[in-house]
């Protein structure tokens, strides 16, 4: 089976009264699949030593813009 994947690596920053810190994501993103999974590989602040995964779903895709939805699960 042929698959098109991109390497997806990014850090999400949270700055509010409840969640102050970052979450780091890393993994292969098979972009042609409607839903896919990527790893949570770390974090800072309240997310220090975070591990888990995120289910990514493509909400909209155009030439100029892509909107992704993330459902993140963390373990303590």
Rosetta silent file (secondary structure, phi, psi, omega in degrees, C-alpha in Angstrom):
SEQUENCE: XXXXXXXXXXXXXXXXXXXXXXXXXXXXXXXXXXXXXXXXXXXXXXXXXXXXXXXXXXXXXXXXXXXXXXXXXXXX
SCORE:     score description
SCORE:     0.000 S_00000001
   1 L     0.000  128.723  177.785    0.000    0.000    0.000 S_00000001
   2 L   -88.603  136.036 -178.601    1.359    3.406   -0.994 S_00000001
   3 L  -134.500  140.670  173.625    0.998    6.201    1.537 S_00000001
   4 L  -102.430  120.742 -179.765    1.867    9.894    1.427 S_00000001
   5 L  -130.157  147.804  172.330    3.130   11.130    4.795 S_00000001
   6 E  -113.222  151.282  171.442    4.619   14.337    6.088 S_00000001
   7 E   -81.896  121.031 -178.942    6.826   14.708    9.135 S_00000001
   8 E  -112.366  115.297  177.320    4.783   16.755   11.606 S_00000001
   9 E  -135.718  121.382  179.039    6.707   18.356   14.484 S_00000001
  10 E  -157.951  164.797  177.466    5.333   21.310   16.414 S_00000001
  11 E  -123.402  127.743  176.438    4.882   22.782   19.878 S_00000001
  12 E   -96.171  130.528 -177.999    1.545   24.116   21.154 S_00000001
  13 E  -104.549  130.371  177.621    1.812   26.984   23.653 S_00000001
  14 E  -118.482  124.113  178.771   -0.782   27.441   26.417 S_00000001
  15 E  -135.900   88.559  175.976   -0.825   30.674   28.423 S_00000001
  16 L  -149.934 -176.661 -175.509   -3.854   31.052   30.668 S_00000001
  17 L   -67.792  -26.927 -175.490   -4.798   30.803   34.357 S_00000001
  18 L   -98.158  -45.518 -176.063   -5.332   27.023   34.270 S_00000001
  19 L  -120.930  109.369  179.587   -2.831   25.663   31.731 S_00000001
  20 E  -123.954  107.171 -179.254    0.527   27.379   31.468 S_00000001
  21 E   161.549 -164.542 -179.641    3.138   25.512   29.446 S_00000001
  22 E  -130.414  156.701  170.338    3.770   23.759   26.150 S_00000001
  23 E  -123.275  135.169  179.976    3.021   20.397   24.529 S_00000001
  24 E  -108.965  131.781 -178.634    5.372   18.920   21.920 S_00000001
  25 E  -118.172  146.279 -179.966    4.091   16.702   19.093 S_00000001
  26 E  -158.235  138.439  173.613    6.109   14.566   16.673 S_00000001
  27 E   156.279  178.085  176.995    5.468   11.861   14.095 S_00000001
  28 E   -78.797  138.054  179.634    4.468   10.818   10.612 S_00000001
  29 E  -120.161   96.600  177.040    1.242   12.361    9.318 S_00000001
  30 L   -72.346   90.211 -165.516   -0.345   10.265    6.542 S_00000001
  31 L   -64.998  -17.161 -179.678   -2.210   13.264    5.140 S_00000001
  32 L   -82.656  -10.239  176.503   -4.535   11.335    2.814 S_00000001
  33 L   -86.080  140.703 -179.650   -6.255    9.611    5.757 S_00000001
  34 L   -64.025  -45.372  176.992   -9.241   11.435    7.277 S_00000001
  35 E  -122.924  140.868  178.148   -8.140   10.573   10.863 S_00000001
  36 E  -150.588  171.295 -174.050   -4.637    9.723   12.019 S_00000001
  37 E  -120.756  142.146  176.191   -2.540    9.562   15.189 S_00000001
  38 E  -136.676  152.927 -175.121    0.584   11.457   16.271 S_00000001
  39 E   -86.528  143.044  165.537    2.634   11.219   19.473 S_00000001
  40 E   -92.550  119.586 -171.021    2.849   13.732   22.302 S_00000001
  41 E  -110.672    1.374  177.980    6.538   13.542   23.180 S_00000001
  42 E   165.279 -177.244  179.462    6.947   16.066   25.985 S_00000001
  43 E  -173.920  176.839  177.006    6.012   19.382   27.475 S_00000001
  44 E  -131.918  171.999  179.056    6.895   22.188   29.850 S_00000001
  45 E    61.464 -132.224 -179.500    5.163   23.936   32.753 S_00000001
  46 L   -66.683  -13.248  179.344    2.036   22.068   33.855 S_00000001
  47 L  -101.492   15.305 -179.351    2.681   19.636   30.964 S_00000001
  48 L   -53.953  134.331 -179.160    6.225   18.712   32.079 S_00000001
  49 L    64.302   21.357 -178.850    7.080   15.103   31.098 S_00000001
  50 L   -60.762  141.171  173.680    3.795   14.829   29.141 S_00000001
  51 E  -139.576  147.580  178.480    3.262   11.642   27.133 S_00000001
  52 E   162.136 -151.772 -178.723    0.284   10.632   25.070 S_00000001
  53 E  -151.701  162.910  175.647   -1.192   10.917   21.616 S_00000001
  54 E  -130.513  135.680  171.435   -3.402   13.111   19.489 S_00000001
  55 E   -92.277  122.204 -178.877   -5.975   12.051   16.930 S_00000001
  56 E  -103.631  134.914  175.730   -5.783   14.490   14.027 S_00000001
  57 E  -129.693  131.956  176.895   -8.726   15.042   11.696 S_00000001
  58 E   -77.197  118.135  179.590   -8.673   17.262    8.633 S_00000001
  59 E   -85.094  -54.482  175.908  -11.580   19.704    8.971 S_00000001
  60 E  -140.892  150.713  179.264  -11.008   21.749    5.804 S_00000001
  61 E  -141.725  122.480  174.125   -8.341   21.791    3.135 S_00000001
  62 L  -132.214  176.840  179.335   -7.813   24.433    0.467 S_00000001
  63 L   -58.079  -39.233 -173.948   -4.875   25.590   -1.593 S_00000001
  64 L   -99.725  -21.927 -171.596   -4.008   28.305    0.937 S_00000001
  65 L  -141.377  139.692  171.870   -5.349   26.983    4.258 S_00000001
  66 E  -127.051  131.764  176.776   -5.693   23.715    6.130 S_00000001
  67 E  -112.886  121.747  179.967   -7.684   23.426    9.369 S_00000001
  68 E  -111.479  142.726  173.851   -6.891   20.425   11.581 S_00000001
  69 E  -105.275  136.274 -178.936   -8.818   19.253   14.641 S_00000001
  70 E  -119.454  129.418  172.082   -6.860   17.664   17.496 S_00000001
  71 E  -113.959  102.688 -171.087   -8.245   15.340   20.171 S_00000001
  72 E   -98.590  131.632  174.827   -5.371   15.042   22.668 S_00000001
  73 E  -118.689  123.716 -179.763   -5.053   12.298   25.288 S_00000001
  74 E  -116.374  151.111  172.449   -2.350   12.631   27.973 S_00000001
  75 E  -115.165  151.565  179.967   -1.295   10.254   30.708 S_00000001
  76 L  -100.315    0.000    0.000    0.084   11.321   34.045 S_00000001
